Amino acid sequence: MVVGGGPAGATAADDLARAGLSVAMLDRAGRIKPCGGAIPPRAIRDFAIPDHLLKAKITCADIVSPKGRRVPMPVENGFVGMVDRCEFDEWLRQRAAASGAQRLTGEAERLERDADGLAVIAYRSKAGAPARVRARFVILANGARSELARQAIPSQDHPRCVFAYHEIVKAPAPGAPGVTYEATRCDVIYDGRTSPDFYAWIFPHGETASIGTGSARKGFGLRPATAEVRRRMGLDAAETIRREGAPIPMKPLKRWDNGRDVVLAGDTAGVVAPASGEGIYYAMLGGRLAAEAVREALASGDARALATARQRFMKDHGKVFWILGIMQTFWYRNDWTREHFVKMCEDKDVQRLTWESYMNKELVRRDPLAHVKIFFKDMAHLLGLARA
């Protein structure tokens, strides 16, 4: 049983169904997660994402400082794909169903146990009728605030989150007067007025664009901040198509399984990258690793195999998450540090290593001199010895 039909849940259900297992996937109808929609080439390759789902192909990101400094970071040797989560997630669910997963629509309510100890997901169908599904194993991928995850692993709380909000607007016509927008460029805005501890963004989606911001600070006005971004970029008059908000986890949980029959994936496991907020690739990978762990547990009869999902994820990506967490802690804390951070992004070594790591989801270990150079630049900016 897979609870949640986003990138993590739909990927897990698809992989398990392709392996010939009996799989049910429960998803809540009509929910769209606020998301910039960026997917790197690694995700396109690893998960066979068709080209028709890419609403835009980004070839540059402009990093914008509190003082309005713009630093272009062109993508070398490739592009970043942009998807609309409304269409993208549904395509993933349909792919899982075509592979043999039974698709259910409704709201999960409780994790229960039958008399024989087997897990039972109690849910309410789209029509409002109560229903129950018995399952040998359960993958929970139903969001960062999953109550089922707390029921399954009561020793830990929900992951720490940034709260994100965005507005999907109709993209302006090319060359529209007073508009700072390009269909192949993302704008990433570091400014305490639009986010005191994260960033704001403008991400093209072809005929539409995602404009939003995020913050972990309680009481910060995400809607007024988004309105300010739109005003600055000349997009305040653009037609608004829909508005969405949700918590975005910023740190993987310490436990992803209950040692018995439940394993977590996606936002439920906390796998959104700090600093960047990137989650689609990591969610899909988490779903795949959860599916592999379930298959191993079924084959061996040993529920300890469920722990391999987190072990494998952290082995390959734990260091990246740690580095990004430190980066967010130091560079996003105030406008002085944000200004220095944007200045650092002018460095060609920073740009090259950033894109290579992002595109391939691996730390770039070659070219040690570039890493040393960046380290000393980091120190100079942190100590205030470099000009912003």
C-alpha positions as CSV (number, residue, x, y, z in Angstrom):
1,M,0.0,0.0,0.0
2,V,1.4,3.4,-1.0
3,V,-0.2,6.4,0.6
4,G,0.3,9.6,-1.5
5,G,0.4,10.0,-5.2
6,G,3.0,12.7,-5.6
7,P,6.5,12.1,-7.2
8,A,7.6,9.8,-4.3
9,G,4.5,7.7,-3.9
10,A,3.7,7.4,-7.6
11,T,7.3,6.4,-8.3
12,A,7.2,3.7,-5.6
13,A,3.9,2.4,-6.8
14,D,5.1,2.2,-10.4
15,D,8.4,0.4,-9.5
16,L,6.5,-2.1,-7.3
17,A,3.8,-2.8,-9.9
18,R,6.4,-3.2,-12.6
19,A,8.1,-5.8,-10.3
20,G,4.8,-7.8,-10.4
21,L,3.7,-7.0,-6.8
22,S,0.1,-6.3,-5.8
23,V,0.1,-2.5,-5.1
24,A,-2.6,-0.1,-4.1
25,M,-1.9,3.7,-4.3
26,L,-4.1,6.1,-2.4
27,D,-4.1,9.7,-3.3
28,R,-6.1,12.7,-2.3
29,A,-7.8,14.3,-5.3
30,G,-7.2,17.9,-6.3
31,R,-4.1,18.6,-4.2
32,I,-1.3,20.5,-6.0
33,K,1.9,21.2,-4.1
34,P,3.4,24.7,-4.5
35,C,6.6,24.0,-6.3
36,G,8.9,25.7,-8.8
37,G,8.8,22.6,-10.8
38,A,12.6,22.2,-11.6
39,I,13.9,18.8,-12.5
40,P,17.6,18.3,-13.4
41,P,18.9,16.1,-16.3
42,R,19.6,13.3,-13.8
43,A,15.9,13.0,-12.9
44,I,14.9,13.1,-16.6
45,R,17.3,10.2,-17.3
46,D,16.8,8.1,-14.2
47,F,13.0,8.3,-14.2
48,A,12.3,8.4,-18.0
49,I,10.5,11.8,-18.0
50,P,9.2,12.4,-21.5
51,D,10.0,15.7,-23.2
52,H,6.3,16.7,-23.6
53,L,6.1,17.3,-19.8
54,L,8.8,19.9,-19.9
55,K,7.0,23.2,-20.0
56,A,10.3,25.2,-20.3
57,K,14.0,24.5,-20.6
58,I,16.0,26.8,-18.4
59,T,19.4,27.9,-19.7
60,C,20.2,30.6,-17.1
61,A,19.5,31.5,-13.5
62,D,19.7,35.2,-12.4
63,I,20.7,35.5,-8.7
64,V,19.3,38.8,-7.3
65,S,20.7,40.4,-4.2
66,P,19.0,42.7,-1.6
67,K,20.5,45.7,-3.4
68,G,19.2,44.6,-6.8
69,R,22.5,43.2,-8.1
70,R,21.8,40.6,-10.8
71,V,24.3,37.8,-11.3
72,P,23.6,35.6,-14.3
73,M,24.5,32.0,-13.9
74,P,24.3,30.4,-17.4
75,V,23.8,26.6,-17.6
76,E,26.6,25.1,-19.5
77,N,26.1,22.0,-21.6
78,G,22.4,21.4,-20.9
79,F,19.3,22.8,-19.4
80,V,17.0,22.5,-16.3
81,G,13.6,21.2,-17.2
82,M,10.5,22.8,-15.7
83,V,7.2,21.0,-15.1
84,D,3.8,22.0,-14.0
85,R,3.1,19.8,-10.9
86,C,-0.6,19.6,-11.8
87,E,0.1,17.8,-15.0
88,F,3.4,16.1,-14.0
89,D,2.0,14.4,-10.8
90,E,-1.1,13.2,-12.6
91,W,1.1,11.7,-15.4
92,L,3.1,9.8,-12.8
93,R,0.0,8.4,-11.2
94,Q,-1.3,7.3,-14.6
95,R,2.0,5.7,-15.3
96,A,1.8,3.7,-12.0
97,A,-1.8,2.7,-12.8
98,A,-0.8,1.6,-16.3
99,S,2.0,-0.6,-14.8
100,G,-0.6,-2.4,-12.7
101,A,-1.0,-0.3,-9.5
102,Q,-4.6,-0.1,-8.2
103,R,-5.4,3.6,-7.9
104,L,-7.6,4.7,-5.0
105,T,-8.8,8.3,-4.4
106,G,-9.5,9.5,-0.9
107,E,-8.2,10.9,2.4
108,A,-6.0,8.6,4.6
109,E,-7.2,8.8,8.2
110,R,-5.5,6.1,10.4
111,L,-3.0,3.4,10.5
112,E,-4.6,0.4,12.2
113,R,-3.9,-3.2,12.9
114,D,-6.0,-6.2,12.2
115,A,-6.3,-9.1,14.7
116,D,-3.4,-10.9,13.0
117,G,-1.2,-7.7,13.3
118,L,-1.4,-6.8,9.6
119,A,-1.3,-3.1,8.8
120,V,-4.6,-1.5,7.7
121,I,-5.0,1.9,6.2
122,A,-8.3,3.4,7.1
123,Y,-9.4,6.1,4.6
124,R,-12.4,8.0,3.4
125,S,-13.2,7.7,-0.2
126,K,-13.8,10.7,-2.6
127,A,-17.5,10.0,-2.1
128,G,-17.1,10.2,1.7
129,A,-17.5,6.5,2.4
130,P,-15.2,4.9,5.0
131,A,-12.9,2.2,3.6
132,R,-10.0,0.0,4.7
133,V,-7.1,-1.6,2.9
134,R,-4.9,-4.4,4.5
135,A,-1.3,-4.4,3.4
136,R,1.8,-6.4,4.1
137,F,3.9,-3.3,3.8
138,V,3.0,0.4,3.7
139,I,5.0,3.3,2.1
140,L,3.9,6.7,3.5
141,A,4.5,9.5,1.0
142,N,1.6,11.8,1.9
143,G,3.3,15.0,2.9
144,A,5.5,16.7,5.5
145,R,2.7,16.8,8.0
146,S,1.7,13.1,7.7
147,E,-0.3,12.0,10.8
148,L,0.1,8.4,9.6
149,A,3.9,8.8,9.9
150,R,3.5,9.9,13.5
151,Q,1.3,7.0,14.2
152,A,3.8,4.6,12.6
153,I,6.9,6.1,14.3
154,P,5.6,7.9,17.4
155,S,9.2,8.5,18.7
156,Q,9.8,11.4,16.2
157,D,7.9,14.5,15.2
158,H,7.3,16.0,11.8
159,P,10.4,17.3,9.9
160,R,11.4,21.0,10.3
161,C,9.8,23.0,7.5
162,V,9.9,26.1,5.4
163,F,6.4,27.2,4.5
164,A,6.1,27.9,0.8
165,Y,3.5,29.9,-1.2
166,H,3.3,30.6,-4.9
167,E,1.0,32.0,-7.5
168,I,0.8,30.5,-11.0
169,V,0.3,33.4,-13.4
170,K,-0.1,33.8,-17.1
171,A,3.4,34.4,-18.6
172,P,3.9,37.9,-20.2
173,A,4.4,38.3,-23.9
174,P,8.1,38.5,-24.9
175,G,9.4,42.0,-24.7
176,A,6.4,43.4,-22.7
177,P,7.3,46.9,-21.5
178,G,8.4,47.2,-17.9
179,V,8.6,43.4,-17.4
180,T,11.7,41.7,-16.1
181,Y,11.1,38.2,-17.3
182,E,12.5,35.7,-19.7
183,A,11.0,32.4,-20.7
184,T,14.3,30.5,-20.4
185,R,15.6,32.1,-17.2
186,C,14.8,31.6,-13.5
187,D,15.1,34.5,-11.1
188,V,16.2,33.6,-7.5
189,I,15.8,36.5,-5.2
190,Y,17.7,36.8,-1.9
191,D,16.2,39.7,0.0
192,G,14.9,39.9,3.5
193,R,11.8,41.9,2.4
194,T,10.6,39.0,0.3
195,S,12.0,36.2,2.5
196,P,13.9,36.7,5.8
197,D,15.4,33.2,5.8
198,F,14.9,31.6,2.4
199,Y,14.4,33.1,-1.1
200,A,11.8,34.2,-3.5
201,W,11.5,33.0,-7.1
202,I,10.2,33.4,-10.6
203,F,10.2,30.2,-12.5
204,P,8.9,30.0,-16.1
205,H,6.5,27.2,-17.1
206,G,6.0,28.0,-20.7
207,E,2.6,29.7,-21.0
208,T,2.6,30.3,-17.2
209,A,5.1,31.1,-14.5
210,S,5.5,30.3,-10.8
211,I,6.1,33.3,-8.6
212,G,6.5,32.6,-4.9
213,T,8.5,32.7,-1.7
214,G,9.1,30.7,1.5
215,S,10.0,31.2,5.1
216,A,10.2,29.3,8.4
217,R,9.5,32.5,10.3
218,K,6.1,32.4,11.9
219,G,4.0,35.4,11.0
220,F,5.9,36.4,7.9
221,G,3.5,37.4,5.2
222,L,4.1,35.1,2.3
223,R,1.3,36.6,0.1
224,P,2.4,40.3,0.6
225,A,6.0,39.2,-0.1
226,T,4.9,37.4,-3.3
227,A,3.0,40.6,-4.3
228,E,6.1,42.6,-3.8
229,V,8.1,40.2,-6.1
230,R,5.4,40.6,-8.8
231,R,5.5,44.4,-8.4
232,R,9.3,44.6,-8.7
233,M,9.4,42.4,-11.8
234,G,6.5,44.2,-13.5
235,L,4.2,41.1,-13.1
236,D,1.7,42.6,-10.8
237,A,-0.9,42.9,-13.6
238,A,-0.4,39.3,-14.9
239,E,-3.5,37.1,-14.7
240,T,-3.4,34.9,-11.6
241,I,-4.5,31.3,-12.5
242,R,-4.2,29.6,-9.0
243,R,-2.6,30.0,-5.6
244,E,-1.0,27.3,-3.5
245,G,0.8,26.9,-0.2
246,A,2.3,24.0,1.8
247,P,5.1,23.1,4.3
248,I,8.4,22.1,2.7
249,P,10.7,20.0,4.9
250,M,14.3,21.1,5.1
251,K,16.0,18.1,6.9
252,P,15.7,14.3,6.5
253,L,14.2,12.6,9.5
254,K,16.4,10.3,11.5
255,R,14.1,7.3,11.0
256,W,12.2,6.4,7.9
257,D,10.8,3.0,9.0
258,N,9.1,1.5,12.0
259,G,11.2,-1.7,11.9
260,R,8.1,-3.7,11.1
261,D,6.1,-2.8,8.0
262,V,6.1,1.0,7.3
263,V,8.7,3.1,5.4
264,L,8.6,6.8,4.6
265,A,9.4,8.6,1.4
266,G,9.4,12.0,-0.1
267,D,8.3,15.0,2.0
268,T,7.2,12.6,4.7
269,A,10.8,11.5,5.1
270,G,12.0,15.1,4.9
271,V,14.0,14.9,1.7
272,V,13.9,18.4,0.3
273,A,17.3,19.9,-0.2
274,P,18.1,22.8,2.3
275,A,19.1,26.2,0.7
276,S,17.7,25.3,-2.7
277,G,14.3,23.8,-1.7
278,E,14.7,21.2,-4.5
279,G,12.5,18.2,-3.9
280,I,11.2,16.5,-7.1
281,Y,14.4,14.4,-7.9
282,Y,14.9,13.5,-4.2
283,A,11.3,12.6,-3.7
284,M,11.4,10.3,-6.8
285,L,14.7,8.7,-5.6
286,G,13.2,8.3,-2.1
287,G,10.2,6.5,-3.6
288,R,12.4,4.2,-5.6
289,L,14.6,3.4,-2.6
290,A,11.5,2.7,-0.4
291,A,10.2,0.3,-3.1
292,E,13.5,-1.5,-3.2
293,A,13.6,-1.8,0.5
294,V,10.1,-3.3,0.5
295,R,11.1,-5.8,-2.2
296,E,14.1,-6.8,-0.1
297,A,12.0,-7.2,3.0
298,L,9.5,-9.3,1.1
299,A,12.2,-11.5,-0.4
300,S,14.1,-12.0,2.9
301,G,11.3,-12.0,5.4
302,D,13.4,-9.5,7.4
303,A,11.8,-6.1,8.1
304,R,15.2,-4.7,8.9
305,A,15.6,-4.3,5.2
306,L,13.3,-1.3,5.3
307,A,16.1,0.7,6.9
308,T,18.1,0.4,3.7
309,A,16.0,3.2,2.1
310,R,17.4,5.8,4.4
311,Q,20.9,4.3,4.5
312,R,21.3,4.3,0.7
313,F,19.9,7.8,0.4
314,M,22.1,9.3,3.0
315,K,25.2,7.5,1.7
316,D,24.8,9.1,-1.7
317,H,23.3,12.5,-0.7
318,G,23.7,13.1,3.0
319,K,26.9,15.1,2.6
320,V,25.2,17.4,0.0
321,F,22.3,18.0,2.4
322,W,24.7,18.7,5.2
323,I,26.6,21.3,3.1
324,L,23.4,22.9,1.9
325,G,22.1,23.1,5.5
326,I,25.3,24.9,6.6
327,M,25.0,27.2,3.6
328,Q,21.5,28.2,4.4
329,T,22.3,28.8,8.1
330,F,25.2,31.1,7.3
331,W,24.3,32.9,4.1
332,Y,20.5,33.4,4.5
333,R,20.5,34.9,8.0
334,N,20.5,38.6,7.0
335,D,20.8,41.0,4.0
336,W,24.5,41.6,4.7
337,T,25.4,37.9,4.3
338,R,22.9,37.6,1.4
339,E,24.6,40.4,-0.5
340,H,28.0,38.7,0.0
341,F,26.5,35.4,-1.1
342,V,25.3,36.8,-4.4
343,K,28.6,38.5,-4.9
344,M,30.3,35.0,-4.6
345,C,28.0,33.7,-7.3
346,E,29.9,35.9,-9.8
347,D,32.8,33.5,-9.5
348,K,33.0,31.2,-12.5
349,D,34.3,28.3,-10.4
350,V,31.3,28.6,-8.1
351,Q,29.0,28.7,-11.1
352,R,30.6,25.7,-12.8
353,L,30.8,23.5,-9.6
354,T,27.2,24.5,-8.6
355,W,25.7,23.5,-12.0
356,E,27.7,20.3,-12.3
357,S,26.6,19.2,-8.8
358,Y,23.0,20.1,-9.4
359,M,22.7,18.6,-12.9
360,N,24.2,15.3,-11.9
361,K,23.4,15.1,-8.2
362,E,26.9,14.4,-7.2
363,L,29.6,16.4,-5.4
364,V,32.2,17.4,-7.9
365,R,35.4,15.9,-6.5
366,R,37.8,16.8,-9.3
367,D,39.5,20.2,-9.7
368,P,40.7,20.5,-6.0
369,L,42.2,23.9,-6.7
370,A,38.8,25.4,-7.5
371,H,37.4,24.0,-4.2
372,V,40.3,25.6,-2.3
373,K,39.8,28.9,-4.1
374,I,36.1,28.9,-3.2
375,F,36.9,28.0,0.4
376,F,39.1,31.0,0.8
377,K,36.5,33.3,-0.9
378,D,33.9,31.9,1.5
379,M,36.1,32.8,4.5
380,A,36.8,36.3,3.1
381,H,33.1,37.1,2.7
382,L,32.2,35.6,6.1
383,L,34.8,37.6,7.9
384,G,33.9,40.8,6.0
385,L,37.2,41.0,4.2
386,A,35.7,41.0,0.7
387,R,33.6,43.7,-0.8
388,A,30.0,42.9,-1.6
